[in-house]
Amino acid sequence: MVDGYAAAAQYYDLLHTERSAARTQALLAAVGADVRHGILDLGAGTGSVLAALGAQTPDVPIIAVEPSVGMRTALYARLAAAPGLRARTTVLPETAERLALGEFADLAVCLDTSPAFPPPYRPDIWERVRNALVPGGVFLLDEPHLTEPIAQEPREFGRVAVGTHTVVGSVRGESAGQRQWWEYRYTVLDGEGEVVSVEETEFYTWPVMPEELRAELADAGFVVKDDIPYDGGQIIQARR
Ligand SMILES: C[S@@+](CC[C@H](N)C(=O)[O-])C[C@H]1O[C@@H](n2cnc3c(N)ncnc32)[C@H](O)[C@@H]1O
């Protein structure tokens, strides 16, 4: 399988931690007190979200679904440094399309990941998530930012110093039929601003209208509740 996140994984926490923390705090404030059984993290990435969830919820099992070996490397490194979290977190090296779990969780999250699900597979994925939730369990996923494919001018999304170097992340996009094409570029600069390395990764996502996503969730047996707002977006809240 092609690992679209191979280049991104090494820089992911450096460049994304701030946004990830804002979303996680918003969703913990909204539903954290309800967690009693288990947590499912679909597209867990480097584990920054699940670590924050794990730190502020009871000692319930966590299942992290993450198909990218690059991202899993960072995730396992995070677990290695946190024995308590390691003891309760099981990592499934597969895609959401292959999820087959019985009822265990009262919180399922899928952050910055659902646009990667091809539309024909989405209804089946929502059903698989519902099957993993106990009655009353909640599923949280981002409200889509992109409702149609569109050209996106290159923009810098993060810049962080690491020793004498600076890591710079930038992104650009193009429409590609019904899909959105993305290119993420990671540039490392030395103290004089000279380029040390440049790595790129590209992948596609599927834009969708938020109402369409909510309708799919309702069709899969969820009751869609009020969104959870955070600084920079909204999180859709669907209860089993
Ligand atoms: C942008 S990252 C988000 C990671 C994490 N949820 C966060 O918010 O920091 C998207 C993640 O989704 C994973 N992913 C992509 N396609 C997936 C699929 N079909 N099923 C499960 N995970 C997938 C990628 O490997 C990547 O780690």
The ligand as a Tripos MOL2 file, in Angstrom:
@<TRIPOS>MOLECULE
LIG
   27    29     1     0     0
SMALL
NO_CHARGES

@<TRIPOS>ATOM
      1 C1         -4.4440   14.3600    8.8350 C.3       1 LIG1
      2 S1         -4.1150   12.8800    9.7210 S.3       1 LIG1
      3 C2         -5.0380   13.1340   11.2290 C.3       1 LIG1
      4 C3         -4.5010   12.3590   12.3930 C.3       1 LIG1
      5 C4         -5.2280   12.5860   13.7460 C.3       1 LIG1
      6 N1         -6.6080   12.1390   13.6850 N.3       1 LIG1
      7 C5         -5.1630   14.0280   14.1650 C.2       1 LIG1
      8 O1         -6.1900   14.7080   14.1580 O.co2     1 LIG1
      9 O2         -4.0410   14.5000   14.5050 O.co2     1 LIG1
     10 C6         -5.1320   11.7100    8.8370 C.3       1 LIG1
     11 C7         -4.8630   10.2730    9.2500 C.3       1 LIG1
     12 O3         -5.8740    9.4250    8.6760 O.3       1 LIG1
     13 C8         -5.2670    8.2280    8.2480 C.3       1 LIG1
     14 N2         -6.1230    7.6250    7.2140 N.ar      1 LIG1
     15 C9         -6.1590    7.8980    5.8890 C.ar      1 LIG1
     16 N3         -7.0510    7.1160    5.2510 N.ar      1 LIG1
     17 C10        -7.6150    6.3340    6.2180 C.ar      1 LIG1
     18 C11        -8.6030    5.3070    6.1980 C.ar      1 LIG1
     19 N4         -9.2000    4.9500    5.0680 N.pl3     1 LIG1
     20 N5         -8.9180    4.6980    7.3700 N.ar      1 LIG1
     21 C12        -8.3140    5.0660    8.5340 C.ar      1 LIG1
     22 N6         -7.3630    6.0430    8.6050 N.ar      1 LIG1
     23 C13        -7.0230    6.6600    7.4620 C.ar      1 LIG1
     24 C14        -3.9020    8.6730    7.7420 C.3       1 LIG1
     25 O4         -2.9880    7.5920    7.6790 O.3       1 LIG1
     26 C15        -3.5340    9.7510    8.7560 C.3       1 LIG1
     27 O5         -2.8090    9.2500    9.8360 O.3       1 LIG1
@<TRIPOS>BOND
     1     1     2 1
     2     2     3 1
     3     2    10 1
     4     3     4 1
     5     4     5 1
     6     5     6 1
     7     5     7 1
     8     7     8 2
     9     7     9 1
    10    10    11 1
    11    11    12 1
    12    11    26 1
    13    12    13 1
    14    13    14 1
    15    13    24 1
    16    14    15 ar
    17    14    23 ar
    18    15    16 ar
    19    16    17 ar
    20    17    18 ar
    21    17    23 ar
    22    18    19 1
    23    18    20 ar
    24    20    21 ar
    25    21    22 ar
    26    22    23 ar
    27    24    25 1
    28    24    26 1
    29    26    27 1
@<TRIPOS>SUBSTRUCTURE
     1 LIG1         1 GROUP 0 **** ****
